Amino acid sequence: MPINEPSPNRPRIERLWQRDLPARLLPAWVGLAAAAGFYRIGVGARHLYWRMMKRDAPMLTVSVGNLTVGGTGKTPFTLFLARRLQGHGLRVGIVSRGYHRARSKARAELVADGGQLKISPEEAGDEPAMMAKSFSGPIAVARRRLDGIELLAKLGPLDAVILDDAFQHVRLNRDVDLVLVSNERGFGNGWMLPAGPMRESIGAVGRADAIVVMNSGTDASSIRPSQMKKLTARKVLHATVRPRALLVIDNGVWRETPPGLAGRRVLAVSGLADSSAFLAMLRELDADLVAVFDYPDHHAYSNADWQAIVNAMRDTDLVVTTEKDLVKLERFPFPRDSLYALRLEVTMDAAEARALDELIIGRITAKTAADA
């Protein structure tokens, strides 16, 4: 079994989000349930306020978001969608909030353009910096997404801007709202924070133009039939997130190699909200997980972390991390060809991918005609 070190990254509160909670944990959960009621009221009041203060963007916007905390594959899907729209000849940009990035006095910052980083990963945030490694369009970060959109608009005309993790950013009118749902994680116990993983109630899918059920390759689903019925009130599409390659650093450049891990002794390192899907993918690639270093989401790696990882490498063949962790780990002097990252790709059935294209390109066409 893998060794968890230094400590599991998932907050202890998630132990109280089980569907069938043990009786001994019920008293603690009851307190959270009461707090969840106040949270629901606060979310409702916030949405009401920002609906009255909504702003329009100067170009078509597509929001990629979800209803729960934890990973649903938003960033890989954002990249998939951006590159797909580029493939149709559209000019596309990405705006992210850049969670856990260093504070800045600037209202918005350009992370990259043409695949070239303009600021450090610490200033950009790990996910925007990661996207810049495989997307040629402009990427901006801003606390207010509108500021990021306006920054990109100054660079030149764009046909669409994709907003990463923006479903709850109701102060900005969006032309297309996509909500991602993890097939494996579902909605947990269905309760809102802090009694469950829900940012909003499942009824919020009524604001979405389409639901994308994200699958990491397993047949098991945690979405209940009653929940799926609510989802099917909107257009439901399906996508799969699977390993595409391993990335290795070659003279400062990320280079893809085949994901051959069968029988190799691997030290897995990640800073994710939920590393279970990442570890499951490594096991499916037949990696021998000798140890697992499971850090908090968006973890800022220190010299002490690097030293701990290097010390643990003595009993392994290689270290495998995630792309968003690689942007922070690549500055450390790891032995040559010892540090790799698992690159993921999103795929969709051809018919459903066309339906997604028609939804977004149809809105672009309609907006262009209305502005003409």
Contacts in CASP RR format, 6 or more apart in sequence:
PFRMAT RR
TARGET T0000
AUTHOR 0000-0000-0000
METHOD contacts of the structure
MODEL  1
MPINEPSPNRPRIERLWQRDLPARLLPAWVGLAAAAGFYRIGVGARHLYW
RMMKRDAPMLTVSVGNLTVGGTGKTPFTLFLARRLQGHGLRVGIVSRGYH
RARSKARAELVADGGQLKISPEEAGDEPAMMAKSFSGPIAVARRRLDGIE
LLAKLGPLDAVILDDAFQHVRLNRDVDLVLVSNERGFGNGWMLPAGPMRE
SIGAVGRADAIVVMNSGTDASSIRPSQMKKLTARKVLHATVRPRALLVID
NGVWRETPPGLAGRRVLAVSGLADSSAFLAMLRELDADLVAVFDYPDHHA
YSNADWQAIVNAMRDTDLVVTTEKDLVKLERFPFPRDSLYALRLEVTMDA
AEARALDELIIGRITAKTAADA
2 268 0 8 1.000
2 279 0 8 1.000
2 289 0 8 1.000
2 290 0 8 1.000
2 291 0 8 1.000
2 292 0 8 1.000
3 290 0 8 1.000
3 291 0 8 1.000
3 292 0 8 1.000
4 292 0 8 1.000
4 294 0 8 1.000
5 291 0 8 1.000
5 292 0 8 1.000
5 293 0 8 1.000
5 294 0 8 1.000
5 308 0 8 1.000
5 312 0 8 1.000
6 293 0 8 1.000
6 294 0 8 1.000
6 295 0 8 1.000
6 308 0 8 1.000
7 294 0 8 1.000
8 294 0 8 1.000
9 270 0 8 1.000
9 271 0 8 1.000
9 272 0 8 1.000
9 273 0 8 1.000
9 275 0 8 1.000
9 294 0 8 1.000
9 295 0 8 1.000
9 296 0 8 1.000
9 297 0 8 1.000
9 299 0 8 1.000
10 273 0 8 1.000
10 274 0 8 1.000
13 32 0 8 1.000
13 194 0 8 1.000
14 197 0 8 1.000
15 25 0 8 1.000
16 25 0 8 1.000
16 28 0 8 1.000
16 29 0 8 1.000
16 32 0 8 1.000
16 195 0 8 1.000
16 196 0 8 1.000
17 188 0 8 1.000
17 189 0 8 1.000
17 191 0 8 1.000
17 195 0 8 1.000
17 196 0 8 1.000
17 197 0 8 1.000
18 189 0 8 1.000
19 188 0 8 1.000
19 189 0 8 1.000
21 29 0 8 1.000
21 189 0 8 1.000
29 195 0 8 1.000
31 195 0 8 1.000
32 194 0 8 1.000
32 195 0 8 1.000
32 196 0 8 1.000
33 191 0 8 1.000
33 195 0 8 1.000
35 194 0 8 1.000
35 195 0 8 1.000
36 191 0 8 1.000
36 192 0 8 1.000
36 193 0 8 1.000
36 194 0 8 1.000
36 195 0 8 1.000
36 196 0 8 1.000
37 192 0 8 1.000
39 192 0 8 1.000
39 193 0 8 1.000
39 194 0 8 1.000
40 192 0 8 1.000
40 201 0 8 1.000
43 192 0 8 1.000
43 199 0 8 1.000
43 200 0 8 1.000
46 170 0 8 1.000
47 170 0 8 1.000
50 170 0 8 1.000
50 171 0 8 1.000
51 170 0 8 1.000
53 171 0 8 1.000
54 170 0 8 1.000
54 171 0 8 1.000
54 172 0 8 1.000
54 173 0 8 1.000
55 146 0 8 1.000
55 171 0 8 1.000
55 172 0 8 1.000
55 173 0 8 1.000
56 172 0 8 1.000
56 173 0 8 1.000
57 146 0 8 1.000
57 149 0 8 1.000
57 161 0 8 1.000
57 172 0 8 1.000
57 173 0 8 1.000
57 174 0 8 1.000
58 149 0 8 1.000
58 150 0 8 1.000
58 153 0 8 1.000
59 149 0 8 1.000
59 153 0 8 1.000
59 157 0 8 1.000
59 158 0 8 1.000
59 159 0 8 1.000
59 160 0 8 1.000
59 161 0 8 1.000
60 159 0 8 1.000
60 160 0 8 1.000
60 161 0 8 1.000
60 175 0 8 1.000
60 176 0 8 1.000
60 363 0 8 1.000
60 364 0 8 1.000
60 367 0 8 1.000
61 149 0 8 1.000
61 160 0 8 1.000
61 161 0 8 1.000
61 162 0 8 1.000
61 163 0 8 1.000
61 172 0 8 1.000
61 173 0 8 1.000
61 174 0 8 1.000
61 175 0 8 1.000
61 176 0 8 1.000
62 81 0 8 1.000
62 160 0 8 1.000
62 161 0 8 1.000
62 162 0 8 1.000
62 163 0 8 1.000
62 174 0 8 1.000
62 175 0 8 1.000
62 176 0 8 1.000
62 178 0 8 1.000
62 360 0 8 1.000
63 162 0 8 1.000
63 163 0 8 1.000
63 166 0 8 1.000
63 167 0 8 1.000
63 169 0 8 1.000
63 174 0 8 1.000
63 176 0 8 1.000
63 177 0 8 1.000
63 178 0 8 1.000
64 74 0 8 1.000
64 77 0 8 1.000
64 78 0 8 1.000
64 81 0 8 1.000
64 162 0 8 1.000
64 163 0 8 1.000
64 164 0 8 1.000
64 165 0 8 1.000
64 166 0 8 1.000
64 167 0 8 1.000
64 178 0 8 1.000
64 180 0 8 1.000
65 72 0 8 1.000
65 74 0 8 1.000
65 164 0 8 1.000
65 165 0 8 1.000
65 166 0 8 1.000
65 167 0 8 1.000
65 168 0 8 1.000
65 177 0 8 1.000
65 178 0 8 1.000
65 179 0 8 1.000
65 180 0 8 1.000
66 72 0 8 1.000
66 74 0 8 1.000
66 165 0 8 1.000
66 167 0 8 1.000
66 179 0 8 1.000
66 180 0 8 1.000
66 181 0 8 1.000
66 182 0 8 1.000
66 199 0 8 1.000
67 167 0 8 1.000
67 179 0 8 1.000
67 181 0 8 1.000
67 187 0 8 1.000
67 198 0 8 1.000
67 199 0 8 1.000
67 200 0 8 1.000
67 202 0 8 1.000
67 204 0 8 1.000
67 205 0 8 1.000
68 182 0 8 1.000
68 185 0 8 1.000
68 186 0 8 1.000
68 187 0 8 1.000
68 188 0 8 1.000
68 197 0 8 1.000
68 198 0 8 1.000
68 199 0 8 1.000
69 193 0 8 1.000
69 197 0 8 1.000
69 199 0 8 1.000
69 273 0 8 1.000
70 185 0 8 1.000
70 197 0 8 1.000
70 273 0 8 1.000
70 274 0 8 1.000
70 297 0 8 1.000
71 182 0 8 1.000
71 185 0 8 1.000
71 272 0 8 1.000
71 273 0 8 1.000
71 274 0 8 1.000
71 277 0 8 1.000
72 180 0 8 1.000
72 181 0 8 1.000
72 182 0 8 1.000
72 185 0 8 1.000
72 214 0 8 1.000
73 180 0 8 1.000
73 182 0 8 1.000
73 214 0 8 1.000
73 241 0 8 1.000
73 346 0 8 1.000
74 164 0 8 1.000
74 165 0 8 1.000
74 180 0 8 1.000
75 127 0 8 1.000
75 130 0 8 1.000
75 131 0 8 1.000
75 164 0 8 1.000
75 324 0 8 1.000
76 241 0 8 1.000
76 344 0 8 1.000
76 345 0 8 1.000
76 346 0 8 1.000
77 178 0 8 1.000
77 180 0 8 1.000
77 212 0 8 1.000
77 214 0 8 1.000
77 239 0 8 1.000
77 241 0 8 1.000
77 346 0 8 1.000
78 94 0 8 1.000
78 131 0 8 1.000
78 162 0 8 1.000
78 164 0 8 1.000
79 131 0 8 1.000
79 134 0 8 1.000
79 135 0 8 1.000
79 346 0 8 1.000
80 239 0 8 1.000
80 345 0 8 1.000
80 346 0 8 1.000
81 162 0 8 1.000
81 178 0 8 1.000
81 356 0 8 1.000
81 360 0 8 1.000
82 92 0 8 1.000
82 93 0 8 1.000
82 94 0 8 1.000
82 135 0 8 1.000
82 137 0 8 1.000
82 162 0 8 1.000
83 134 0 8 1.000
83 135 0 8 1.000
84 353 0 8 1.000
84 356 0 8 1.000
84 357 0 8 1.000
85 92 0 8 1.000
85 159 0 8 1.000
85 160 0 8 1.000
85 162 0 8 1.000
85 360 0 8 1.000
85 361 0 8 1.000
86 92 0 8 1.000
86 136 0 8 1.000
86 137 0 8 1.000
88 357 0 8 1.000
88 361 0 8 1.000
90 159 0 8 1.000
90 160 0 8 1.000
90 361 0 8 1.000
90 364 0 8 1.000
91 157 0 8 1.000
91 158 0 8 1.000
91 159 0 8 1.000
91 160 0 8 1.000
92 137 0 8 1.000
92 158 0 8 1.000
92 159 0 8 1.000
92 160 0 8 1.000
92 161 0 8 1.000
92 162 0 8 1.000
93 137 0 8 1.000
93 138 0 8 1.000
93 139 0 8 1.000
93 140 0 8 1.000
93 152 0 8 1.000
93 158 0 8 1.000
93 160 0 8 1.000
93 161 0 8 1.000
93 162 0 8 1.000
94 128 0 8 1.000
94 131 0 8 1.000
94 135 0 8 1.000
94 137 0 8 1.000
94 138 0 8 1.000
94 139 0 8 1.000
94 140 0 8 1.000
94 161 0 8 1.000
94 162 0 8 1.000
94 163 0 8 1.000
94 164 0 8 1.000
95 139 0 8 1.000
95 140 0 8 1.000
95 141 0 8 1.000
95 142 0 8 1.000
95 145 0 8 1.000
95 148 0 8 1.000
95 149 0 8 1.000
95 152 0 8 1.000
95 161 0 8 1.000
95 162 0 8 1.000
95 163 0 8 1.000
95 164 0 8 1.000
95 166 0 8 1.000
96 111 0 8 1.000
96 125 0 8 1.000
96 127 0 8 1.000
96 128 0 8 1.000
96 131 0 8 1.000
96 139 0 8 1.000
96 140 0 8 1.000
96 141 0 8 1.000
96 163 0 8 1.000
96 164 0 8 1.000
96 165 0 8 1.000
97 141 0 8 1.000
97 142 0 8 1.000
97 143 0 8 1.000
97 145 0 8 1.000
97 164 0 8 1.000
97 165 0 8 1.000
97 166 0 8 1.000
98 124 0 8 1.000
98 125 0 8 1.000
98 127 0 8 1.000
98 128 0 8 1.000
98 141 0 8 1.000
99 125 0 8 1.000
99 127 0 8 1.000
99 165 0 8 1.000
99 298 0 8 1.000
100 125 0 8 1.000
100 126 0 8 1.000
100 297 0 8 1.000
100 298 0 8 1.000
100 300 0 8 1.000
101 122 0 8 1.000
101 123 0 8 1.000
101 124 0 8 1.000
101 125 0 8 1.000
101 128 0 8 1.000
101 141 0 8 1.000
102 122 0 8 1.000
102 123 0 8 1.000
102 125 0 8 1.000
104 123 0 8 1.000
107 142 0 8 1.000
107 143 0 8 1.000
107 144 0 8 1.000
107 147 0 8 1.000
107 148 0 8 1.000
108 140 0 8 1.000
108 141 0 8 1.000
108 142 0 8 1.000
108 144 0 8 1.000
108 147 0 8 1.000
108 148 0 8 1.000
108 150 0 8 1.000
108 151 0 8 1.000
109 118 0 8 1.000
109 119 0 8 1.000
109 123 0 8 1.000
109 124 0 8 1.000
109 140 0 8 1.000
109 141 0 8 1.000
109 142 0 8 1.000
109 151 0 8 1.000
110 118 0 8 1.000
110 119 0 8 1.000
110 138 0 8 1.000
110 139 0 8 1.000
110 140 0 8 1.000
110 151 0 8 1.000
110 152 0 8 1.000
110 155 0 8 1.000
111 117 0 8 1.000
111 118 0 8 1.000
111 119 0 8 1.000
111 124 0 8 1.000
111 128 0 8 1.000
111 129 0 8 1.000
111 132 0 8 1.000
111 139 0 8 1.000
111 140 0 8 1.000
111 141 0 8 1.000
112 118 0 8 1.000
112 124 0 8 1.000
112 128 0 8 1.000
112 129 0 8 1.000
112 131 0 8 1.000
112 132 0 8 1.000
112 135 0 8 1.000
112 137 0 8 1.000
112 138 0 8 1.000
112 139 0 8 1.000
113 137 0 8 1.000
113 138 0 8 1.000
113 139 0 8 1.000
113 155 0 8 1.000
114 136 0 8 1.000
114 137 0 8 1.000
114 138 0 8 1.000
115 132 0 8 1.000
115 133 0 8 1.000
115 135 0 8 1.000
115 136 0 8 1.000
115 137 0 8 1.000
116 132 0 8 1.000
117 124 0 8 1.000
117 129 0 8 1.000
117 132 0 8 1.000
120 129 0 8 1.000
121 129 0 8 1.000
121 327 0 8 1.000
121 328 0 8 1.000
122 300 0 8 1.000
122 328 0 8 1.000
124 132 0 8 1.000
124 141 0 8 1.000
125 141 0 8 1.000
125 298 0 8 1.000
126 298 0 8 1.000
126 324 0 8 1.000
126 325 0 8 1.000
126 327 0 8 1.000
126 328 0 8 1.000
127 164 0 8 1.000
127 324 0 8 1.000
128 139 0 8 1.000
128 141 0 8 1.000
128 164 0 8 1.000
129 324 0 8 1.000
129 327 0 8 1.000
130 323 0 8 1.000
130 324 0 8 1.000
130 326 0 8 1.000
130 327 0 8 1.000
131 139 0 8 1.000
131 164 0 8 1.000
132 139 0 8 1.000
133 254 0 8 1.000
133 323 0 8 1.000
133 327 0 8 1.000
138 152 0 8 1.000
138 155 0 8 1.000
138 158 0 8 1.000
140 148 0 8 1.000
140 149 0 8 1.000
140 151 0 8 1.000
140 152 0 8 1.000
141 148 0 8 1.000
142 148 0 8 1.000
142 151 0 8 1.000
144 171 0 8 1.000
145 163 0 8 1.000
145 166 0 8 1.000
145 169 0 8 1.000
145 172 0 8 1.000
146 171 0 8 1.000
146 172 0 8 1.000
149 161 0 8 1.000
152 158 0 8 1.000
152 161 0 8 1.000
159 364 0 8 1.000
160 360 0 8 1.000
160 364 0 8 1.000
163 169 0 8 1.000
163 172 0 8 1.000
163 174 0 8 1.000
166 172 0 8 1.000
166 174 0 8 1.000
167 177 0 8 1.000
167 179 0 8 1.000
167 204 0 8 1.000
167 207 0 8 1.000
167 208 0 8 1.000
168 199 0 8 1.000
168 200 0 8 1.000
175 363 0 8 1.000
175 364 0 8 1.000
175 367 0 8 1.000
176 209 0 8 1.000
176 210 0 8 1.000
176 359 0 8 1.000
176 360 0 8 1.000
176 363 0 8 1.000
177 207 0 8 1.000
177 208 0 8 1.000
177 209 0 8 1.000
177 210 0 8 1.000
178 208 0 8 1.000
178 209 0 8 1.000
178 210 0 8 1.000
178 211 0 8 1.000
178 212 0 8 1.000
179 204 0 8 1.000
179 205 0 8 1.000
179 208 0 8 1.000
179 210 0 8 1.000
179 211 0 8 1.000
179 212 0 8 1.000
180 211 0 8 1.000
180 212 0 8 1.000
180 213 0 8 1.000
180 214 0 8 1.000
181 187 0 8 1.000
181 211 0 8 1.000
181 212 0 8 1.000
181 213 0 8 1.000
181 214 0 8 1.000
181 223 0 8 1.000
181 231 0 8 1.000
182 214 0 8 1.000
182 216 0 8 1.000
182 222 0 8 1.000
183 213 0 8 1.000
183 214 0 8 1.000
183 215 0 8 1.000
183 216 0 8 1.000
183 218 0 8 1.000
183 221 0 8 1.000
183 222 0 8 1.000
183 223 0 8 1.000
184 215 0 8 1.000
184 216 0 8 1.000
184 218 0 8 1.000
184 220 0 8 1.000
184 221 0 8 1.000
184 222 0 8 1.000
184 277 0 8 1.000
185 197 0 8 1.000
185 222 0 8 1.000
185 274 0 8 1.000
186 221 0 8 1.000
186 222 0 8 1.000
186 223 0 8 1.000
186 227 0 8 1.000
187 197 0 8 1.000
187 198 0 8 1.000
187 202 0 8 1.000
187 222 0 8 1.000
187 223 0 8 1.000
187 224 0 8 1.000
187 227 0 8 1.000
188 196 0 8 1.000
188 197 0 8 1.000
188 198 0 8 1.000
188 222 0 8 1.000
189 195 0 8 1.000
189 196 0 8 1.000
189 197 0 8 1.000
190 196 0 8 1.000
190 197 0 8 1.000
190 198 0 8 1.000
190 202 0 8 1.000
191 197 0 8 1.000
191 198 0 8 1.000
192 198 0 8 1.000
192 199 0 8 1.000
192 200 0 8 1.000
192 201 0 8 1.000
193 199 0 8 1.000
202 227 0 8 1.000
202 230 0 8 1.000
202 231 0 8 1.000
203 230 0 8 1.000
205 211 0 8 1.000
205 230 0 8 1.000
205 231 0 8 1.000
205 233 0 8 1.000
205 234 0 8 1.000
206 233 0 8 1.000
206 234 0 8 1.000
208 234 0 8 1.000
209 234 0 8 1.000
209 235 0 8 1.000
209 359 0 8 1.000
210 234 0 8 1.000
210 235 0 8 1.000
210 236 0 8 1.000
210 237 0 8 1.000
210 356 0 8 1.000
210 359 0 8 1.000
211 231 0 8 1.000
211 234 0 8 1.000
211 235 0 8 1.000
211 236 0 8 1.000
211 237 0 8 1.000
212 236 0 8 1.000
212 237 0 8 1.000
212 238 0 8 1.000
212 239 0 8 1.000
212 356 0 8 1.000
213 223 0 8 1.000
213 231 0 8 1.000
213 236 0 8 1.000
213 237 0 8 1.000
213 238 0 8 1.000
213 239 0 8 1.000
214 239 0 8 1.000
214 240 0 8 1.000
214 241 0 8 1.000
215 238 0 8 1.000
215 239 0 8 1.000
215 240 0 8 1.000
215 241 0 8 1.000
216 240 0 8 1.000
216 241 0 8 1.000
216 242 0 8 1.000
216 277 0 8 1.000
216 280 0 8 1.000
216 281 0 8 1.000
217 240 0 8 1.000
217 241 0 8 1.000
217 242 0 8 1.000
218 280 0 8 1.000
223 231 0 8 1.000
235 355 0 8 1.000
235 359 0 8 1.000
237 348 0 8 1.000
237 352 0 8 1.000
237 355 0 8 1.000
237 356 0 8 1.000
238 348 0 8 1.000
238 349 0 8 1.000
238 352 0 8 1.000
239 346 0 8 1.000
239 347 0 8 1.000
239 348 0 8 1.000
239 352 0 8 1.000
240 346 0 8 1.000
240 347 0 8 1.000
240 348 0 8 1.000
241 277 0 8 1.000
241 344 0 8 1.000
241 345 0 8 1.000
241 346 0 8 1.000
242 281 0 8 1.000
242 344 0 8 1.000
242 345 0 8 1.000
242 347 0 8 1.000
243 259 0 8 1.000
243 281 0 8 1.000
243 284 0 8 1.000
243 285 0 8 1.000
243 342 0 8 1.000
243 343 0 8 1.000
243 344 0 8 1.000
243 345 0 8 1.000
244 256 0 8 1.000
244 259 0 8 1.000
244 343 0 8 1.000
244 344 0 8 1.000
244 345 0 8 1.000
245 256 0 8 1.000
245 257 0 8 1.000
245 258 0 8 1.000
245 259 0 8 1.000
245 343 0 8 1.000
246 256 0 8 1.000
246 257 0 8 1.000
246 258 0 8 1.000
246 259 0 8 1.000
246 260 0 8 1.000
246 261 0 8 1.000
246 320 0 8 1.000
246 340 0 8 1.000
246 341 0 8 1.000
246 342 0 8 1.000
246 343 0 8 1.000
247 254 0 8 1.000
247 255 0 8 1.000
247 256 0 8 1.000
247 257 0 8 1.000
247 323 0 8 1.000
247 326 0 8 1.000
247 340 0 8 1.000
247 341 0 8 1.000
247 342 0 8 1.000
247 343 0 8 1.000
248 254 0 8 1.000
248 255 0 8 1.000
248 257 0 8 1.000
248 337 0 8 1.000
248 339 0 8 1.000
248 340 0 8 1.000
249 255 0 8 1.000
249 326 0 8 1.000
249 330 0 8 1.000
249 339 0 8 1.000
252 330 0 8 1.000
254 326 0 8 1.000
254 341 0 8 1.000
256 343 0 8 1.000
257 340 0 8 1.000
259 285 0 8 1.000
259 342 0 8 1.000
260 285 0 8 1.000
261 282 0 8 1.000
261 285 0 8 1.000
261 286 0 8 1.000
261 287 0 8 1.000
261 320 0 8 1.000
262 285 0 8 1.000
262 286 0 8 1.000
262 287 0 8 1.000
263 286 0 8 1.000
263 287 0 8 1.000
263 288 0 8 1.000
264 287 0 8 1.000
264 288 0 8 1.000
264 317 0 8 1.000
264 318 0 8 1.000
265 288 0 8 1.000
265 290 0 8 1.000
265 315 0 8 1.000
265 316 0 8 1.000
265 317 0 8 1.000
265 318 0 8 1.000
266 282 0 8 1.000
266 287 0 8 1.000
266 288 0 8 1.000
266 289 0 8 1.000
266 290 0 8 1.000
266 316 0 8 1.000
266 317 0 8 1.000
266 318 0 8 1.000
266 319 0 8 1.000
266 320 0 8 1.000
267 290 0 8 1.000
267 291 0 8 1.000
267 292 0 8 1.000
267 293 0 8 1.000
267 309 0 8 1.000
267 312 0 8 1.000
267 313 0 8 1.000
267 316 0 8 1.000
267 318 0 8 1.000
267 319 0 8 1.000
267 320 0 8 1.000
268 275 0 8 1.000
268 278 0 8 1.000
268 279 0 8 1.000
268 282 0 8 1.000
268 287 0 8 1.000
268 289 0 8 1.000
268 291 0 8 1.000
268 292 0 8 1.000
268 293 0 8 1.000
268 319 0 8 1.000
268 320 0 8 1.000
268 321 0 8 1.000
269 292 0 8 1.000
269 293 0 8 1.000
269 295 0 8 1.000
269 309 0 8 1.000
269 319 0 8 1.000
269 320 0 8 1.000
269 321 0 8 1.000
269 325 0 8 1.000
269 329 0 8 1.000
270 278 0 8 1.000
270 293 0 8 1.000
270 294 0 8 1.000
270 295 0 8 1.000
270 321 0 8 1.000
270 322 0 8 1.000
270 325 0 8 1.000
271 294 0 8 1.000
271 295 0 8 1.000
271 296 0 8 1.000
271 297 0 8 1.000
271 298 0 8 1.000
271 299 0 8 1.000
271 322 0 8 1.000
271 324 0 8 1.000
271 325 0 8 1.000
272 278 0 8 1.000
272 297 0 8 1.000
272 322 0 8 1.000
273 297 0 8 1.000
275 292 0 8 1.000
275 294 0 8 1.000
278 322 0 8 1.000
278 342 0 8 1.000
279 289 0 8 1.000
279 292 0 8 1.000
281 342 0 8 1.000
281 344 0 8 1.000
282 289 0 8 1.000
282 320 0 8 1.000
282 342 0 8 1.000
283 289 0 8 1.000
287 320 0 8 1.000
290 315 0 8 1.000
290 316 0 8 1.000
291 312 0 8 1.000
291 315 0 8 1.000
291 316 0 8 1.000
293 305 0 8 1.000
293 308 0 8 1.000
293 309 0 8 1.000
293 312 0 8 1.000
295 301 0 8 1.000
295 305 0 8 1.000
299 305 0 8 1.000
299 325 0 8 1.000
299 328 0 8 1.000
300 328 0 8 1.000
301 325 0 8 1.000
301 328 0 8 1.000
301 329 0 8 1.000
301 332 0 8 1.000
303 332 0 8 1.000
306 329 0 8 1.000
306 332 0 8 1.000
306 334 0 8 1.000
309 319 0 8 1.000
310 334 0 8 1.000
310 335 0 8 1.000
313 319 0 8 1.000
313 335 0 8 1.000
313 338 0 8 1.000
318 337 0 8 1.000
318 338 0 8 1.000
318 339 0 8 1.000
318 340 0 8 1.000
319 334 0 8 1.000
319 338 0 8 1.000
319 339 0 8 1.000
319 340 0 8 1.000
320 340 0 8 1.000
320 341 0 8 1.000
320 342 0 8 1.000
321 329 0 8 1.000
321 339 0 8 1.000
321 340 0 8 1.000
321 341 0 8 1.000
321 342 0 8 1.000
322 341 0 8 1.000
322 342 0 8 1.000
323 341 0 8 1.000
323 342 0 8 1.000
323 343 0 8 1.000
323 344 0 8 1.000
325 341 0 8 1.000
326 339 0 8 1.000
326 341 0 8 1.000
329 339 0 8 1.000
330 339 0 8 1.000
348 356 0 8 1.000
END
